[in-house]
Amino acid sequence: MNARFPGAGLGPARVVIVGCGRTGADIAVALSEAGYLALILDIEMSAFDILPSGLIEDGDIQPILGDGTLESDLRRAFAQDASVFIAVSGNDAANALSAQIAHHLLHIPKVICRLNDLVMKEMYEGLELTTVSPTGLVRDLIIDATNG
């Protein structure tokens, strides 16, 4: 699959990922293999060590040292040109703030935010954000396994 901007022949669609832990890195690899240009931000240069060097060298994944909670760093990463924004740092508050900036200031069409706190997840869903909660997913799987 080669994801492209709707109506434009400008190359692969951009996805911006905030947080280069195991989850962010895995998402970057999977989406780059699906044809996206994956730009991944983290505040620690050493976080990028887990990314496959071949995908970086080929330009399919672009690591960017920056803070996803700062509009200036997101604009420096050209997040405003992204079709998808994913906030998966290890900090719920940072993910929520990044997602709000992406949605309300940068007008990125699809914003996904990881939140471990289920109360915050419900609150942010009311603000037009797609939220994912690993805590809720694991809870549901365990309950299903217990009942089934």
MDTraj code that builds the backbone (N, CA, C; nanometers):
import mdtraj as md
import numpy as np

residues = "MET ASN ALA ARG PHE PRO GLY ALA GLY LEU GLY PRO ALA ARG VAL VAL ILE VAL GLY CYS GLY ARG THR GLY ALA ASP ILE ALA VAL ALA LEU SER GLU ALA GLY TYR LEU ALA LEU ILE LEU ASP ILE GLU MET SER ALA PHE ASP ILE LEU PRO SER GLY LEU ILE GLU ASP GLY ASP ILE GLN PRO ILE LEU GLY ASP GLY THR LEU GLU SER ASP LEU ARG ARG ALA PHE ALA GLN ASP ALA SER VAL PHE ILE ALA VAL SER GLY ASN ASP ALA ALA ASN ALA LEU SER ALA GLN ILE ALA HIS HIS LEU LEU HIS ILE PRO LYS VAL ILE CYS ARG LEU ASN ASP LEU VAL MET LYS GLU MET TYR GLU GLY LEU GLU LEU THR THR VAL SER PRO THR GLY LEU VAL ARG ASP LEU ILE ILE ASP ALA THR ASN GLY".split()
xyz = np.array([
    [0.0843, -0.1188, 0.0000],
    [0.0000, 0.0000, 0.0000],
    [0.0877, 0.1236, 0.0000],
    [0.0495, 0.2226, -0.0749],
    [0.1215, 0.3485, -0.0724],
    [0.0225, 0.4581, -0.0361],
    [0.0263, 0.5000, 0.0888],
    [-0.0662, 0.6023, 0.1382],
    [-0.0263, 0.7372, 0.0800],
    [-0.1234, 0.8075, 0.0278],
    [-0.0961, 0.9375, -0.0325],
    [-0.1962, 1.0401, 0.0172],
    [-0.1562, 1.1669, 0.0063],
    [-0.2494, 1.2733, 0.0403],
    [-0.3657, 1.2663, -0.0567],
    [-0.4879, 1.2852, -0.0091],
    [-0.6025, 1.2832, -0.0994],
    [-0.5887, 1.3898, -0.2077],
    [-0.6017, 1.3473, -0.3321],
    [-0.6015, 1.4417, -0.4432],
    [-0.4666, 1.5003, -0.4777],
    [-0.3591, 1.4518, -0.4182],
    [-0.2279, 1.5093, -0.4473],
    [-0.1301, 1.3986, -0.4826],
    [-0.0452, 1.4255, -0.5777],
    [0.0564, 1.3296, -0.6148],
    [0.1907, 1.3696, -0.5558],
    [0.1932, 1.4042, -0.4310],
    [0.3120, 1.4617, -0.3687],
    [0.3952, 1.3603, -0.2908],
    [0.3789, 1.2327, -0.3179],
    [0.4567, 1.1332, -0.2461],
    [0.3805, 1.0775, -0.1289],
    [0.4511, 1.0027, -0.0455],
    [0.3821, 0.9352, 0.0647],
    [0.3238, 1.0322, 0.1663],
    [0.2123, 0.9917, 0.2228],
    [0.1505, 1.0704, 0.3295],
    [0.2417, 1.0686, 0.4509],
    [0.2405, 1.1778, 0.5234],
    [0.3223, 1.1904, 0.6440],
    [0.2428, 1.1480, 0.7655],
    [0.3110, 1.0764, 0.8532],
    [0.2575, 1.0485, 0.9852],
    [0.3610, 1.0995, 1.0842],
    [0.3150, 1.1735, 1.1830],
    [0.4037, 1.2238, 1.2870],
    [0.3737, 1.1464, 1.4143],
    [0.4792, 1.0925, 1.4734],
    [0.4678, 1.0127, 1.5953],
    [0.5487, 1.0820, 1.7043],
    [0.4842, 1.1069, 1.8166],
    [0.5536, 1.1657, 1.9309],
    [0.5800, 1.0544, 2.0314],
    [0.7080, 1.0308, 2.0580],
    [0.7488, 0.9263, 2.1513],
    [0.8149, 0.8112, 2.0780],
    [0.9441, 0.7938, 2.1013],
    [1.0183, 0.6872, 2.0341],
    [1.0588, 0.5778, 2.1334],
    [0.9608, 0.5336, 2.2102],
    [0.9802, 0.4138, 2.2906],
    [0.9495, 0.2935, 2.2030],
    [0.9329, 0.1783, 2.2638],
    [0.9044, 0.0569, 2.1870],
    [0.7778, 0.0734, 2.1030],
    [0.6716, 0.1281, 2.1605],
    [0.5461, 0.1433, 2.0870],
    [0.5623, 0.2393, 1.9698],
    [0.6183, 0.3571, 1.9944],
    [0.6367, 0.4545, 1.8871],
    [0.7245, 0.4010, 1.7759],
    [0.8333, 0.3338, 1.8118],
    [0.9235, 0.2771, 1.7115],
    [0.8528, 0.1705, 1.6290],
    [0.7770, 0.0816, 1.6951],
    [0.7045, -0.0232, 1.6223],
    [0.6015, 0.0359, 1.5268],
    [0.5318, 0.1399, 1.5709],
    [0.4334, 0.2066, 1.4850],
    [0.5036, 0.2706, 1.3655],
    [0.6169, 0.3373, 1.3890],
    [0.6915, 0.4013, 1.2803],
    [0.7340, 0.2987, 1.1756],
    [0.7845, 0.1846, 1.2208],
    [0.8279, 0.0800, 1.1281],
    [0.7091, 0.0275, 1.0482],
    [0.6002, -0.0064, 1.1165],
    [0.4834, -0.0626, 1.0486],
    [0.4250, 0.0348, 0.9467],
    [0.4133, 0.1624, 0.9848],
    [0.3551, 0.2601, 0.8921],
    [0.4500, 0.2919, 0.7774],
    [0.5806, 0.2940, 0.8027],
    [0.6743, 0.3182, 0.6921],
    [0.6684, 0.2021, 0.5932],
    [0.6531, 0.0805, 0.6442],
    [0.6404, -0.0359, 0.5561],
    [0.5091, -0.0345, 0.4790],
    [0.4090, 0.0376, 0.5305],
    [0.2805, 0.0512, 0.4628],
    [0.2805, 0.1679, 0.3635],
    [0.3942, 0.2362, 0.3508],
    [0.4049, 0.3428, 0.2514],
    [0.4005, 0.4839, 0.3045],
    [0.3869, 0.5006, 0.4335],
    [0.3893, 0.6342, 0.4932],
    [0.5324, 0.6820, 0.5131],
    [0.5500, 0.8122, 0.5151],
    [0.6735, 0.8734, 0.5623],
    [0.6527, 0.8972, 0.7112],
    [0.7307, 0.8293, 0.7944],
    [0.7135, 0.8375, 0.9393],
    [0.8162, 0.9322, 0.9986],
    [0.7674, 1.0425, 1.0561],
    [0.8528, 1.1364, 1.1276],
    [0.8284, 1.1121, 1.2755],
    [0.9337, 1.0829, 1.3496],
    [0.9168, 1.0463, 1.4897],
    [0.9983, 1.1410, 1.5779],
    [0.9304, 1.2030, 1.6734],
    [0.9925, 1.2995, 1.7640],
    [1.0149, 1.2388, 1.9009],
    [1.1258, 1.2741, 1.9600],
    [1.1515, 1.2395, 2.0981],
    [1.2457, 1.3452, 2.1546],
    [1.2423, 1.3610, 2.2867],
    [1.3287, 1.4605, 2.3510],
    [1.4665, 1.4036, 2.3830],
    [1.4835, 1.2728, 2.3668],
    [1.6112, 1.2073, 2.3949],
    [1.6701, 1.1493, 2.2664],
    [1.7885, 1.1930, 2.2289],
    [1.8541, 1.1428, 2.1088],
    [1.8745, 0.9912, 2.1152],
    [1.9052, 0.9408, 2.2330],
    [1.9312, 0.7968, 2.2478],
    [1.8067, 0.7129, 2.2215],
    [1.6874, 0.7716, 2.2288],
    [1.5639, 0.6972, 2.2019],
    [1.5606, 0.6429, 2.0592],
    [1.6265, 0.7126, 1.9680],
    [1.6238, 0.6722, 1.8272],
    [1.7104, 0.5502, 1.7984],
    [1.7892, 0.5082, 1.8967],
    [1.8772, 0.3924, 1.8773],
    [1.8002, 0.2648, 1.8465],
    [1.6731, 0.2562, 1.8852],
    [1.5958, 0.1339, 1.8597],
    [1.5345, 0.1296, 1.7201],
    [1.5440, 0.2392, 1.6458],
    [1.4899, 0.2414, 1.5100],
    [1.5828, 0.1673, 1.4143],
    [1.5273, 0.0954, 1.3154],
    [1.6107, 0.0267, 1.2171],
    [1.6887, 0.1269, 1.1311],
    [1.8198, 0.1135, 1.1307],
    [1.9032, 0.2101, 1.0585],
    [1.8736, 0.2108, 0.9092],
    [1.8372, 0.0961, 0.8524],
    [1.8073, 0.0904, 0.7094],
    [1.6895, 0.1777, 0.6702],
    [1.5848, 0.1808, 0.7522],
    [1.4685, 0.2635, 0.7220],
    [1.4996, 0.4119, 0.7383],
    [1.5909, 0.4438, 0.8284],
    [1.6342, 0.5829, 0.8443],
    [1.7185, 0.6233, 0.7235],
    [1.8132, 0.5382, 0.6859],
    [1.9003, 0.5682, 0.5716],
    [1.8206, 0.5822, 0.4426],
    [1.7145, 0.5021, 0.4268],
    [1.6301, 0.5106, 0.3078],
    [1.5353, 0.6300, 0.3119],
    [1.5262, 0.6973, 0.4271],
    [1.4389, 0.8128, 0.4407],
    [1.2939, 0.7777, 0.4703],
    [1.2656, 0.6506, 0.4990],
    [1.1285, 0.6101, 0.5286],
    [1.0868, 0.6500, 0.6696],
    [1.1837, 0.6559, 0.7603],
    [1.1621, 0.7045, 0.8962],
    [1.2603, 0.8187, 0.9194],
    [1.2084, 0.9311, 0.9689],
    [1.2937, 1.0456, 0.9969],
    [1.2862, 1.0802, 1.1455],
    [1.3922, 1.0484, 1.2211],
    [1.3935, 1.0861, 1.3629],
    [1.4192, 1.2354, 1.3775],
    [1.3458, 1.2978, 1.4689],
    [1.3588, 1.4413, 1.4912],
    [1.3681, 1.4657, 1.6415],
    [1.4762, 1.5270, 1.6825],
    [1.4920, 1.5622, 1.8237],
    [1.4015, 1.6814, 1.8516],
    [1.3035, 1.6614, 1.9378],
    [1.2114, 1.7698, 1.9669],
    [1.1087, 1.7297, 2.0704],
    [1.0385, 1.8295, 2.1187],
    [0.9374, 1.8126, 2.2225],
    [0.7997, 1.8231, 2.1580],
    [0.7249, 1.7138, 2.1607],
    [0.5926, 1.7102, 2.0993],
    [0.4898, 1.7977, 2.1670],
    [0.5229, 1.8539, 2.2828],
    [0.4296, 1.9451, 2.3503],
    [0.4543, 2.0911, 2.3118],
    [0.5507, 2.1133, 2.2234],
    [0.5808, 2.2496, 2.1776],
    [0.5372, 2.2658, 2.0326],
    [0.4483, 2.3612, 2.0097],
    [0.4016, 2.3858, 1.8736],
    [0.5189, 2.4151, 1.7807],
    [0.6195, 2.4883, 1.8282],
    [0.7339, 2.5231, 1.7435],
    [0.8100, 2.3980, 1.6989],
    [0.8272, 2.3006, 1.7887],
    [0.8965, 2.1773, 1.7503],
    [0.8123, 2.0953, 1.6538],
    [0.6813, 2.0939, 1.6725],
    [0.5940, 2.0214, 1.5800],
    [0.5958, 2.0860, 1.4419],
    [0.5959, 2.2177, 1.4372],
    [0.6033, 2.2867, 1.3067],
    [0.7390, 2.2646, 1.2404],
    [0.8456, 2.2586, 1.3198],
    [0.9789, 2.2310, 1.2652],
    [0.9837, 2.0919, 1.2016],
    [0.9004, 2.0015, 1.2519],
    [0.8906, 1.8661, 1.1964],
    [0.7865, 1.8592, 1.0841],
    [0.7323, 1.9737, 1.0441],
    [0.6296, 1.9831, 0.9404],
    [0.5060, 1.8997, 0.9742],
    [0.4730, 1.8958, 1.1034],
    [0.3550, 1.8205, 1.1467],
    [0.2275, 1.8748, 1.0826],
    [0.2244, 2.0021, 1.0524],
    [0.1057, 2.0615, 0.9912],
    [0.0756, 2.0004, 0.8550],
    [0.1729, 1.9329, 0.7941],
    [0.1530, 1.8674, 0.6642],
    [0.1181, 1.7199, 0.6783],
    [0.1054, 1.6711, 0.8019],
    [0.0783, 1.5293, 0.8250],
    [-0.0691, 1.4970, 0.8041],
    [-0.0946, 1.3741, 0.7620],
    [-0.2326, 1.3280, 0.7518],
    [-0.2742, 1.2548, 0.8785],
    [-0.1746, 1.2080, 0.9558],
    [-0.2012, 1.1369, 1.0807],
    [-0.0997, 1.1836, 1.1851],
    [-0.1470, 1.1995, 1.3076],
    [-0.0626, 1.2364, 1.4216],
    [-0.0885, 1.1363, 1.5325],
    [0.0184, 1.0811, 1.5887],
    [0.0061, 0.9793, 1.6924],
    [0.0930, 1.0187, 1.8108],
    [0.0316, 1.0328, 1.9280],
    [0.1052, 1.0669, 2.0497],
    [0.1118, 0.9434, 2.1387],
    [0.2325, 0.8851, 2.1506],
    [0.2497, 0.7622, 2.2287],
    [0.3715, 0.7688, 2.3204],
    [0.3980, 0.8865, 2.3751],
    [0.5061, 0.8952, 2.4725],
    [0.4605, 0.8226, 2.5990],
    [0.5453, 0.8106, 2.6954],
    [0.5105, 0.7438, 2.8196],
    [0.4369, 0.8327, 2.9182],
    [0.3971, 0.9528, 2.8762],
    [0.3372, 1.0510, 2.9654],
    [0.1991, 1.0905, 2.9148],
    [0.0945, 1.0545, 2.9882],
    [-0.0421, 1.0860, 2.9462],
    [-0.0645, 1.2353, 2.9234],
    [-0.0157, 1.3186, 3.0153],
    [-0.0375, 1.4631, 3.0028],
    [0.0314, 1.5169, 2.8773],
    [0.1524, 1.4706, 2.8496],
    [0.2239, 1.5143, 2.7290],
    [0.1512, 1.4663, 2.6036],
    [0.1021, 1.3429, 2.6053],
    [0.0281, 1.2915, 2.4899],
    [-0.0972, 1.3738, 2.4647],
    [-0.1703, 1.4048, 2.5718],
    [-0.2931, 1.4831, 2.5579],
    [-0.2640, 1.6230, 2.5055],
    [-0.1592, 1.6865, 2.5570],
    [-0.1235, 1.8204, 2.5103],
    [-0.0793, 1.8172, 2.3646],
    [0.0044, 1.7222, 2.3285],
    [0.0491, 1.7090, 2.1891],
    [-0.0703, 1.6904, 2.0955],
    [-0.1619, 1.6034, 2.1362],
    [-0.2792, 1.5752, 2.0532],
    [-0.3674, 1.6987, 2.0368],
    [-0.3827, 1.7761, 2.1446],
    [-0.4626, 1.8987, 2.1363],
    [-0.3994, 1.9990, 2.0394],
    [-0.2685, 2.0148, 2.0463],
    [-0.1978, 2.1051, 1.9543],
    [-0.2171, 2.0571, 1.8109],
    [-0.1980, 1.9276, 1.7898],
    [-0.2116, 1.8714, 1.6547],
    [-0.3518, 1.8927, 1.5986],
    [-0.4518, 1.8714, 1.6831],
    [-0.5905, 1.8827, 1.6371],
    [-0.6361, 2.0277, 1.6202],
    [-0.6163, 2.1085, 1.7243],
    [-0.6749, 2.2426, 1.7252],
    [-0.5890, 2.3503, 1.6596],
    [-0.4566, 2.3369, 1.6653],
    [-0.3704, 2.4409, 1.6086],
    [-0.3140, 2.4032, 1.4716],
    [-0.2801, 2.2767, 1.4545],
    [-0.2191, 2.2340, 1.3278],
    [-0.3212, 2.1731, 1.2323],
    [-0.4399, 2.1457, 1.2823],
    [-0.5516, 2.0946, 1.2015],
    [-0.5167, 1.9661, 1.1262],
    [-0.4488, 1.8757, 1.1933],
    [-0.4154, 1.7466, 1.1346],
    [-0.5438, 1.6632, 1.1323],
    [-0.5760, 1.6030, 1.0170],
    [-0.7061, 1.5356, 1.0021],
    [-0.7316, 1.4199, 1.0989],
    [-0.6300, 1.3406, 1.1290],
    [-0.6491, 1.2244, 1.2160],
    [-0.5480, 1.2317, 1.3297],
    [-0.5978, 1.2415, 1.4533],
    [-0.5121, 1.2516, 1.5714],
    [-0.5462, 1.1357, 1.6648],
    [-0.4428, 1.0605, 1.7015],
    [-0.4589, 0.9449, 1.7896],
    [-0.3690, 0.9662, 1.9111],
    [-0.4255, 0.9420, 2.0274],
    [-0.3560, 0.9724, 2.1529],
    [-0.3645, 0.8531, 2.2478],
    [-0.2477, 0.8060, 2.2941],
    [-0.2461, 0.6987, 2.3935],
    [-0.2588, 0.7585, 2.5326],
    [-0.3556, 0.7075, 2.6078],
    [-0.3766, 0.7498, 2.7461],
    [-0.3976, 0.6264, 2.8327],
    [-0.3158, 0.6107, 2.9348],
    [-0.3321, 0.4984, 3.0261],
    [-0.4445, 0.5221, 3.1259],
    [-0.4675, 0.6460, 3.1633],
    [-0.5708, 0.6819, 3.2602],
    [-0.7071, 0.6787, 3.1910],
    [-0.7931, 0.5853, 3.2318],
    [-0.9221, 0.5681, 3.1658],
    [-1.0154, 0.6876, 3.1843],
    [-1.0038, 0.7600, 3.2950],
    [-1.0864, 0.8790, 3.3155],
    [-1.0463, 0.9876, 3.2154],
    [-0.9162, 1.0074, 3.1994],
    [-0.8696, 1.1063, 3.1013],
    [-0.9086, 1.0647, 2.9597],
    [-0.9030, 0.9363, 2.9310],
    [-0.9392, 0.8859, 2.7984],
    [-1.0810, 0.9281, 2.7625],
    [-1.1753, 0.9064, 2.8534],
    [-1.3143, 0.9446, 2.8280],
    [-1.3285, 1.0954, 2.8084],
    [-1.2567, 1.1734, 2.8881],
    [-1.2648, 1.3185, 2.8776],
    [-1.2146, 1.3654, 2.7406],
    [-1.1005, 1.3121, 2.6950],
    [-1.0439, 1.3567, 2.5685],
    [-1.1211, 1.3056, 2.4478],
    [-1.1901, 1.1939, 2.4614],
    [-1.2760, 1.1482, 2.3524],
    [-1.3861, 1.2506, 2.3263],
    [-1.4307, 1.3188, 2.4312],
    [-1.5312, 1.4233, 2.4171],
    [-1.4778, 1.5471, 2.3473],
    [-1.3471, 1.5545, 2.3301],
    [-1.2845, 1.6689, 2.2628],
    [-1.2395, 1.6341, 2.1213],
    [-1.3063, 1.5358, 2.0614],
    [-1.2840, 1.4976, 1.9215],
    [-1.1474, 1.4354, 1.8956],
    [-1.0904, 1.3681, 1.9958],
    [-0.9645, 1.2979, 1.9757],
    [-0.9901, 1.1477, 1.9784],
    [-0.9207, 1.0759, 1.8936],
    [-0.9242, 0.9306, 1.9010],
    [-0.8240, 0.8908, 2.0083],
    [-0.8713, 0.8216, 2.1099],
    [-0.7832, 0.7814, 2.2192],
    [-0.7758, 0.6297, 2.2268],
    [-0.6607, 0.5830, 2.2700],
    [-0.6370, 0.4405, 2.2884],
    [-0.5801, 0.4235, 2.4283],
    [-0.6321, 0.3257, 2.5002],
    [-0.5839, 0.2999, 2.6354],
    [-0.5349, 0.1563, 2.6475],
    [-0.4018, 0.1372, 2.6569],
    [-0.3507, 0.0016, 2.6798],
    [-0.4088, -0.0593, 2.8075],
    [-0.4289, 0.0222, 2.9091],
    [-0.4860, -0.0255, 3.0350],
    [-0.6249, -0.0837, 3.0108],
    [-0.7068, -0.0103, 2.9373],
    [-0.8427, -0.0560, 2.9085],
    [-0.8443, -0.1795, 2.8199],
    [-0.7538, -0.1843, 2.7217],
    [-0.7479, -0.3005, 2.6327],
    [-0.7080, -0.4264, 2.7093],
    [-0.6065, -0.4156, 2.7934],
    [-0.5629, -0.5311, 2.8730],
    [-0.6735, -0.5724, 2.9693],
    [-0.7365, -0.4768, 3.0344],
    [-0.8471, -0.5068, 3.1259],
    [-0.9557, -0.5852, 3.0538],
    [-0.9954, -0.5378, 2.9359],
    [-1.1021, -0.6038, 2.8600],
    [-1.0622, -0.7445, 2.8172],
    [-0.9378, -0.7620, 2.7749],
    [-0.8904, -0.8961, 2.7360],
    [-0.8903, -0.9922, 2.8544],
    [-0.8491, -0.9437, 2.9693],
    [-0.8473, -1.0291, 3.0885],
    [-0.9896, -1.0641, 3.1310],
    [-1.0790, -0.9697, 3.1281],
    [-1.2183, -0.9972, 3.1646],
    [-1.2792, -1.0969, 3.0663],
    [-1.2527, -1.0781, 2.9353],
    [-1.3030, -1.1728, 2.8351],
    [-1.2469, -1.3124, 2.8593],
    [-1.1179, -1.3215, 2.8898],
    [-1.0550, -1.4525, 2.9152],
    [-1.1110, -1.5168, 3.0419],
    [-1.1430, -1.4353, 3.1406],
    [-1.1987, -1.4865, 3.2658],
    [-1.3392, -1.5419, 3.2442],
    [-1.4175, -1.4714, 3.1627],
    [-1.5557, -1.5124, 3.1385],
    [-1.5690, -1.6176, 3.0295],
    [-1.4676, -1.6361, 2.9504],
    [-1.4813, -1.7256, 2.8352],
    [-1.4059, -1.8474, 2.8546],
])
top = md.Topology()
chain = top.add_chain()
for i, resn in enumerate(residues, 1):
    res = top.add_residue(resn, chain, resSeq=i)
    for name in ("N", "CA", "C"):
        top.add_atom(name, md.element.get_by_symbol(name[0]), res)
traj = md.Trajectory(xyz[None], top)
